Amino acid sequence: MKKTGLFILLISLFFVSCKRHNIQEQTQWASIFKKYSIDSACFELADNSHEQVFYYNLKRLSTPYTPASTFKIMNSLIALETNIAPDETMVIPWDGIDRHRAEWNKNMDMREAFKVSCLPYYQELARRIGAVEMQKWMDTVKYGNRRIGPKIDEFWLNDTLKISADEQVGLMKKLYFDKLPFSQRSQRIVRSLMLQEDNSDYRLYFKTGTSQNDERTLAWLVGFIERKETQIGVVTKKEETNYKPYFFAMNIETKDTTMDTRKVRLEIVKAILRERKIIK
């Protein structure tokens, strides 16, 4: 049976030293999810500077789910790397079909499509990439279960492709450090697409994803945060700003299909980041 990165890390650390506390369960996070009446959830937070991992609900962290719109990260990387999209300014014309999302009903480039999570834009990207090229990159990156199935413009939505939250954290860390098998340019552009908040304390990068049916809603939020820290340089004797990265992935599930998961998932992530004193 295939073990995820978190399980392998847990086992290796156990044998290295029973006294090390690099991986810590955070049972207190249950109260945060309970506040929002979430039926089931998982969260993984990797502190790169201190080589620590904090987690909630280990079993769910290792369980694969449809990535939904979080796959737009991978879709963007492949499109840029294959020159299907020369850059993030490539415009795909609106096909004239009203999909009841006003922000989708217009021509737009990749940057805006990523921001508003425009499904038609990314479905067209996938069609232009094609099944052969798409499968090649899924195998190269080892993305989730790597399955794309017969529908090139739906596989990340219909449970054909699945990925765990633990795998998502690994993907985010590789993307941050330019360790994915794409050019630095492609990875830099996609990181810029993910930037959602930039203030004096931190820069927050993420992508959401939602899968919904009549019985439940599954919602993702994956990304990373750079905490800004200023100090006086040893050599320059001037104030310098350093950025400490933390990588995270969360998915939540609720039977309340009317819940505003767009708002709730970000509130939950920020509550956990505050609890860890990463943000104020």
N, C-alpha and C positions, 0 to 999 in steps of 0.2 A: 504494500500500500504506500502510495506517495506521501511523504511527510512534508509539511509546509515549513518555511524558514523559521517560524517562531518555535515550532516543536523541536526542530533540530537544535536551535540555539538553547532551548531549555535543557535538553538532554546533555549537550556539551558542557554547559556551565555547571550542571550538577556534578559531573565527574571532575571538572577542573578544581572546584572549591565549593564546599557547602556553605562557606561563610560569605561568599559574594552575593550581592543583592542587585545585580544588573537587571534582572527581570522581576517585576513586582506586580502582583494582582491588586487592583484598586476596587475593592468591593463597595466602597463608599459612593462610587459613581452611580450605583443603583438608584440612589435617592434623586439624582438629577433626571434620570430617565423616568422615574416614577412620577415626578412633578408634572411631566408632560403626557402622562398616561400612555407611555410606549409599552407595547406588549412584549417585545423582545428587541435586544440591541447588543451591539458589540462596539468596542473602541480600542484602538491601538495607537499609542503615542511613543515615538522613538526620539530620544534626546541624543543627538549625534555627539555633542560636545563631551558628554559624560558617559557615552556608550551604555545608556540605560533604556529599557523598554518598560512601559507601563501599559497594563491591559485590563479590559473588562470582558468577561464571557469568552474564555478561551475556546470552547467548543464552537461557538458561532464564528469566531474569528477565522477558524480554519475551514469553515463550510463555504463552498462556492455558491455564488448567486449571479443572476444576470447583471452585467455591469451597467445596463441602461446608458444614460448619457455620459457617464464617466468614460465611456469608450471614445468619446470625442477627443480625448487626449491622444490616444493611440491613432485614431483616424487622421488627426491633424499631422502627427509625426510622419505617418506613411505617405500622405499626400504631398507634404513638403519634400521628403527625401526622394520620392520618385519623380518630382517636378510636375506632378499632376496639378499641384498648386505652386506656381513659381515663388510665391511668398504669401503672407497673410492678407495682402490687399486684393487677392483674386476674387472677382465678383462672379457670382452665379445668379443669373436672372430669375426672378420669381416666375413660376409656371402658370400663374393666374388662378390657382386653386385656393379658395378660402378655407383655411384649416382652423378657423375660429380662434386664432392667435394673431391679433392685429400686428404684433411686432414681427411676425414671420411673413406677412403678406407684402413683400417688397423685394427688390434687388438688394443683395448685401454681400459684403466681403467676409472672409474667414473670421476676422477679429470680432465683427459684430455678431456673426452667426454663433461663435463660441460664447459670447457674452449672453445672448438671449436663448442659447441652447436650441438653435433652429434645426429641427430634425430634417426637413426637406433638403437643406443645404448639405448636411452630412450624408444623407442617403445618396445624393447625386455624386458626392465625392467618392463614396464607396463603389458606386457603379462605374465611375471613371477609372478607379484603381483596378477593379476587376478581381475575380476570384483567385486567379493564379498568383498574382502579386500580393494580394491580401493574405493568402495562406502562407506564402513564403515569409512574410514579416511576422505573422503570428507564431510561426515555428521558430524563427530566429530570436525573437524576444522571449519566447516561451510564455506567452500571455495566457494565463488561466488554463483552461482545458484545450485551447487552440482551435476549437471547432467553429467553422463558419457555416456549414450546411449549404443547402441549395439556394437560399435567398440572400444574395449579397447585400441587400439594403435593409435587412431585418434581423440578422443573426445576433446582434447585441441587445435585441429587444425581446426576442421570443424564447428565451431560455436555451438556445443552442449553445451560445458562448456563456461560460460562467467563470467567475474569478472570486477568490476569497479576499476578505479585508486585509489579512496578513500579506497576501501577494500584492495588494494595492500599495501597502506601505513600502514594500521592496521596490516597486516600480517608481514610486515618488522619490525615493532616495537615489536611485540610479539616474533618474531624470535630472535631479538637482546637481549631481556631480558629473554630468555628461558621460555617464557610464553605460547608457543604452547604445545599441548598435546603429545609431544614427549619427549624422554629422553634428558637430557642436552648434552649427547654425540652426539646424532644425530644432534641436533641443532648446536652444536659447529663445527662439521664436515662440515655441509652445509654452515655455515658462512665462513669457510675457503675456500670452493669452490668458493664463491662469491668474494673473495678479488681480485681486479684487479690492484690497484695501492697502493703503500706503500712508502711514502717519509718522509722527515723531517717535513712536514706541516700537512699531513693528510693521512688517510687510506680510500680508496674508494672501496666499495663493490657494485656490481650490477649484474643483469642478463638482457639480451636483449630478445626481442621476435619480430617476424615479421610475418605478414599475408599478402599475396599478391595475387591479381588476375589481370585480364587484364585491369581493370579500376582504381584500387587504391592500395596503400600500407599503411598498418597500422603497426606502429612500436612502441614498448614499450621499456622503460628502467626504471627498478625499483630497489631500493636498499637503502643503507644508507652510510653516510660518518662520520668518526670520525675525528674531528679537534683536532690536538695535541696542547696543551697549557702547557707551562712550568712555574713554579713558585717556590719560596722558601717555603718549608714546615714550618708550624708554629712550629711543635714539633721538626722535624729533623734538621731544619735550612739548609737543603740541597735542591738542585734543584730536583723537582719532575715533572713528566709529567702526565697530566690528558687528558682524551679523552672525548670530548663532541659530542654526537651523534645527527645527523639530518637524518630524514627518508623522502624518496621521491618516487614519482611515476609519470611518464609521459607517455602519448601516443600521437602520432602525426599521421596525415593522410594526404596523398598527392596523387594527380592524376598523378604526375610525377613518373611513375613506373621505371624510369631509375636512380632515385636519389640514391646516396650512403647513405642510411639511417644508416648504421653501423657507419659511420663517423659523419653524421649530428646530430644524437640524442645525442651522447656524447658531441659534441661541444655545443649543446644547454644547456644541463644540467650543464656543466661547466660554461657557460656564466651566467646562473642564480645563481649558487653558488658564482661566483665572484661578481655579482650584490648585493648579500646579504652579501658580505665580509666574506664568509666562507672559500674560498680559494683565493689565490692571482692571 
